[in-house]
Amino acid sequence: MVKRISMLVVSSLVMVACGPGAKIDGKQGAAEAMFAASQPSKNNTSASPVDVSANCPHGGTAEINGAGISIGIGSGTAGVGTNFNMKYNGCGVAKGDLGIAIYNGELKFSQNIMAGSGSALVEQGFKGKVLVQGAYDDFLDVDVTQRVAVGDLGANGTGVSVVLKGTISTSEGTFTFDESVDVVAGQISAKINASR
C-alpha cells in the first residue's frame, strides 16, 4: 500500500514538472494568440525606425530591428507606416490559469497607423512562425493582418474587437480569417492534451 501511494505521488510530480502542455484551442484561440503576438509592439506605436528591445508583459524581450518608415496623407486621414522584424526571446505575452504563454521565434511585421477625425486605427501585418511555450506546447505560423483601435492595442484583461484577414496555423490546423473577432487581451484559449 505504501509503495503504491509513493508511486502515485512520484507520478503526479512528474506530470506537474512537465507542465500542462496546453494546445491553442481552435480558431478563437488562434485569434487570441495572434493578438497576444502584437503586445510587444504597443511600445512602438510611434512607428519609429529605431531598433529597440521591448520588455514583454510577463518577462522576456522582443527585439525590433530592420525598421523602415513611410508617411502618407490622404483625404481626411493621415498615416504613418513602418515595417520591421520582431524576434521573441522568451517573451511572456499572456497569462492565464495554466500559466504564461512564452513566445520564441521571429515574425516579419508591418504596421500602419491611420488617424482620422476622432479615431486612430493600427493595421498590423504578421508573417512567420513562433513557438508558443511555457504553459503551452504549440506554435503559430501566420500570414495575417489585424486591424485594431490604437487604444485597444495596449489593453489587458478587457474585450477587444480586431479584424483579421489571412491565415493562422497551429497544431490543430490552418484557420482562414476575413472577419471581426472579439478577443480578451492577455488571454489565449487552451486545450489540455489528455494523452500526455
C-alpha positions in Angstrom: 0.0 0.0 0.0 2.8 2.5 0.9 4.6 1.5 -2.3 1.5 2.3 -4.4 1.0 5.6 -2.7 4.7 6.5 -3.2 4.4 5.6 -6.9 1.3 7.7 -7.3 2.9 10.8 -5.7 6.1 10.4 -7.9 3.9 10.0 -11.0 1.9 13.2 -10.0 5.1 15.2 -9.5 6.5 14.1 -12.9 3.3 15.2 -14.6 3.4 18.6 -12.8 7.1 19.1 -13.7 6.4 18.6 -17.4 3.8 21.4 -17.4 0.3 21.2 -18.8 1.5 21.2 -22.5 -1.7 23.0 -23.5 -2.6 23.4 -27.1 -4.1 26.6 -28.6 -7.8 25.9 -28.8 -9.3 26.3 -32.3 -9.9 29.3 -34.4 -10.8 31.5 -31.4 -7.5 30.5 -29.6 -5.6 31.2 -32.8 -7.0 34.7 -33.0 -6.2 35.4 -29.3 -2.7 34.1 -29.8 -2.2 36.3 -32.8 -3.4 39.4 -30.8 -1.0 38.4 -28.0 1.8 38.5 -30.5 1.2 42.2 -31.1 1.5 43.1 -27.4 5.2 44.0 -27.5 4.5 46.4 -30.4 2.3 48.6 -28.2 5.6 50.3 -27.0 6.4 51.1 -30.7 3.2 52.7 -31.9 5.3 55.8 -32.8 6.4 54.0 -35.9 10.0 54.9 -35.0 12.5 53.3 -37.3 15.0 52.9 -34.4 16.0 49.3 -33.4 14.7 48.6 -29.9 14.3 45.8 -27.4 10.9 45.9 -25.7 10.1 44.2 -22.4 7.3 41.7 -22.7 4.3 41.9 -20.3 5.3 38.7 -18.4 9.1 38.6 -18.8 11.5 38.2 -21.7 12.0 40.6 -24.5 11.0 41.3 -28.1 13.8 42.7 -30.3 12.6 45.0 -33.0 15.1 45.6 -35.8 15.4 46.4 -39.5 12.8 49.1 -39.4 11.8 51.4 -42.2 9.3 54.2 -42.1 6.8 55.8 -44.5 4.4 58.8 -44.1 1.3 59.5 -46.1 -1.6 61.9 -46.1 -4.9 61.0 -47.8 -8.4 62.6 -48.0 -9.3 63.2 -44.3 -6.7 60.8 -42.9 -3.0 60.8 -42.2 -0.9 57.7 -41.8 2.5 56.6 -40.7 3.8 53.1 -41.7 6.7 51.1 -40.6 8.0 47.5 -41.2 10.4 45.6 -39.1 11.3 42.2 -37.8 10.2 41.2 -34.3 12.3 38.5 -32.6 10.7 37.0 -29.5 13.2 35.9 -26.8 11.3 34.0 -24.0 8.6 36.7 -24.4 5.7 36.2 -22.0 2.7 37.7 -23.9 -0.3 36.3 -22.0 -1.0 34.8 -18.5 -3.9 32.6 -17.7 -4.9 29.9 -15.2 -2.5 27.5 -16.8 0.5 29.8 -16.6 2.3 32.1 -19.0 2.4 31.8 -22.8 6.0 32.3 -23.8 6.9 33.1 -27.4 10.2 32.3 -29.2 10.8 32.9 -32.8 10.6 35.8 -35.3 7.9 37.5 -37.3 8.1 40.0 -40.2 5.9 42.8 -39.1 4.3 45.8 -40.9 2.4 48.5 -39.1 0.3 51.4 -40.4 -1.2 53.9 -38.0 -4.2 55.7 -39.6 -5.6 58.8 -37.9 -9.0 60.2 -39.0 -11.3 62.6 -37.4 -11.6 61.5 -33.8 -10.2 58.0 -34.2 -7.0 56.2 -34.9 -6.5 52.6 -36.1 -3.5 50.3 -36.3 -3.3 47.8 -39.1 -0.6 45.2 -38.4 0.7 42.5 -40.8 2.5 39.4 -39.5 4.3 36.7 -41.4 6.4 33.9 -39.9 6.5 31.3 -37.2 6.9 31.4 -33.4 6.9 28.6 -30.8 4.3 29.0 -28.1 5.9 27.5 -24.9 5.7 27.9 -21.2 2.2 26.7 -20.2 1.7 25.8 -23.9 3.3 23.3 -26.3 2.2 24.7 -29.7 3.2 27.1 -32.5 1.8 29.9 -34.6 2.6 30.0 -38.3 1.0 33.2 -39.6 0.3 35.2 -42.7 -2.3 37.6 -41.5 -3.2 41.3 -41.0 -5.1 42.6 -38.0 -6.8 46.0 -37.6 -7.5 47.3 -34.1 -8.1 50.7 -32.5 -4.9 52.3 -31.2 -6.2 52.4 -27.6 -7.1 48.7 -27.7 -3.6 47.6 -28.7 -2.3 48.0 -25.1 -5.4 46.6 -23.5 -5.1 43.9 -20.9 -7.9 41.8 -19.5 -10.6 43.6 -21.4 -12.6 42.7 -24.5 -11.1 43.9 -27.8 -12.5 43.7 -31.3 -10.0 43.0 -34.1 -10.5 42.5 -37.8 -8.3 39.6 -39.1 -7.6 38.7 -42.7 -5.4 35.9 -43.7 -4.3 32.5 -42.3 -3.1 31.3 -38.9 -1.9 27.7 -38.4 -1.5 25.9 -35.0 -1.2 22.3 -34.1 -4.9 22.0 -34.7 -4.8 23.0 -38.3 -4.9 26.1 -40.6 -7.6 28.7 -39.9 -8.7 31.3 -42.6 -9.9 34.7 -41.4 -11.8 37.5 -43.1 -13.8 38.8 -40.2 -14.1 40.7 -37.0 -13.1 38.7 -33.9 -13.6 39.5 -30.2 -10.7 38.6 -28.0 -9.9 39.2 -24.4 -6.5 40.9 -24.3 -3.8 38.8 -22.5 -5.7 35.5 -22.7 -5.3 32.5 -25.0 -8.0 29.8 -25.1 -6.3 26.5 -24.3 -7.0 22.8 -24.5 -5.1 20.3 -22.3 -3.8 17.3 -24.2 -5.1 14.5 -22.1 -2.7 11.9 -23.7 0.4 13.5 -22.0 
